[in-house]
Every structure is written in C-alpha cells, then in structure tokens.
Amino acid sequence: MKINKKLLLACFILSLTFFIGSCETENTESLVRVRVINSDSIPVQNAWVHVFSPGSSTVFTDPATSGQYWRKTGEDGWVDSEIGFDFGEAYLDVEASKGGWKGCSFVHAKGGQTSEINVIIKPFGDLNNGCPQ
C-alpha cells in the first residue's frame, strides 16, 4: 500500500510539472513597419523616419529610445528594422522627411500584430502633407 501512495504521488507531481511547463505565454509584442513614398507612389530611399508616442510616456521595449525611434529607409522605401513595443495597443505618430520633403501620419498598433503604414512625403509648405501646421 505504501508503494501505491508513493507511485500515485510521483505521478501527480510529474503530471503537474508537465502541465505547468507546457503552458504557452502569449506574445504581445507588436511590430510597426513604415514605408515612405512620394505622391507618385515611388519608394523614397534614405528618408528619415521618426516614430514616437504622443506625450511624455514611452511604449517601446528598448529603454534607450526615450520614447521615439529614428530610422532611415532602405532602397525599397521601408524602414530597415521593425519597431517593437510591448504595450498591447497604441497610437503612434509617424513623421518622414528627406531634403525639402516631409510627410506625417499615424499608425494604430495592436498587441501581437504587425502594423504597416505608408507615409507620403510632399514639398515643405504643402498643406496636404498630413503634418500639423
């Protein structure tokens, strides 16, 4: 009878360990990809892209960002690296500029998803570039 109790206890502990160890953690990191194009839908390379959260708080996982990311676009107009944060859901402002051209937009990023945004840049002074005047 003692052996059965020990065997039963060992099986219980083993199954409990297996059950706890097999639980998956939900990935809540969101990714934001930004593409810069001109008004003719041609990708703009080497444009500066500024992604930031409005206000003084930061939502990004990298503490060195201080609440904002600065990246340059590649030959295809996309930002080279994806911008990640672990906040669940956020609205982020996006500004892109190159030379005398600028464009602004925003992106609604949701937890565990990749959000993509196209920013159209237009000459400085154009009231339709999406930027606050």
Number of C-alpha atoms within 10 A of each C-alpha: 6 7 8 9 10 11 12 12 12 12 12 12 12 11 12 12 11 11 10 9 9 9 8 7 6 8 11 15 19 23 19 21 17 26 22 31 22 18 11 7 12 12 21 21 18 18 25 19 25 17 23 23 18 13 7 8 11 17 21 21 15 15 10 9 13 13 18 21 16 14 19 20 21 17 13 15 21 25 23 15 14 15 22 17 21 18 17 15 17 17 14 17 16 23 22 27 23 18 9 10 17 25 26 22 18 17 18 13 21 20 18 17 15 15 17 16 16 21 27 26 27 22 16 15 12 14 11 15 20 18 17 9 8
